[in-house]
Amino acid sequence: MRIEVKHLSYTYHSSAPFSAYALQDINLTIEEGEFFGIIGHTGSGKSTFVQHLNALIKLPTAEKKFKPKKVRKGQPAPVYPSIRIGTYDLGDKKTDFKELRSKVGIVFQYPEYQLFAETVALDVAFGLRNFSKTPLSQEETEEKVKEAIEAVGLDYHAVKDASPFDLSGGQKRRVAIAGVIVTKPEILILDEPAAGLDPLGKREIMELLHRLHASWCKTVIIVSHDMDEISENCTRAAVFSASRLKFCMPPSELFLHAEELETLGLDIPVTAKIQRELQKLGVEVHSDFTNEDFVRRVLERVGGTSC
């Protein structure tokens, strides 16, 4: 499903004297099949943006009490924000938002703290039962739960009856992801999926997301502060700052804007930092900022091969 966002603005506490813009006139398209990154410092609007994508925050026109403003003669008609995800119009009150949320799954930061059921199987099954239009048999539920648990790399028979609170941190995170993908969403959104994990855990969780991208979820969107994570994994990335969209491009192009990103309070990948230092020494190395490509380009340079 293609995501098309037009003129999206959102204000927290709009009627209060301390109201604040969270988003201002965001226009962004995410194509089906992308592994998309969203970057921004705290308060930039990125989390508010992704909550609009499965209508956790609804567009004004989708609210029950919404009435279009009367247009005075000679005045332009108001421009309302719109979001279309596949065939779903998120600005339409008649949209089946429950069905939408089964197709657009969100895994929030530190999802392991949101586990609650007595067993792993019950926790994973919760979302399935919540979103199913017709009741599933016990056998159907067990099969789908088993498939989701195994998809995140856990042994179903070893963990299904265990308390999720007795698992390791990495296992808990996998269970939380299984609880979202059990409905087989076409779009999977994760807020800081590798936050708090050691280097091995980060690598494993990103490998898991690529496996899910290849087999379960057509589009994966990650919100991340880790620029190396973005450069290594994403097809494109959007940069949010002060409620506005500043950039949207592939990492190979984005991190050429190092000074502008740093001005926005953002970091750049290690490869971009090394490349910049080499440039100061008169050594030109042009890479796409992934570790593999950067090392290859440096070795070519050392070996006398043109970059």
Secondary structure, DSSP 8 states (H G I E B T S, - for coil): --EEEEEEEEEETTTSTT-EEEEEEEEEEE-TT-EEEEE--TTSSHHHHHHHTTTSS--GGGSTT-------TTS------EEEETTEETT-TTS-HHHHHHHEEEE-SSGGGG--SSSHHHHHHHHHHHH-SS---HHHHHHHHHHHHHHTT--HHHHTTS-GGGS-HHHHHHHHHHHHHTT--SEEEEESTTTT--HHHHHHHHHHHHHHHHHT-SEEEEE-S-HHHHHHH-SEEEEEETTEEEEEE-HHHHTT-HHHHHHTT----HHHHHHHHHHHTT------S-HHHHHHHHHHHHTT---
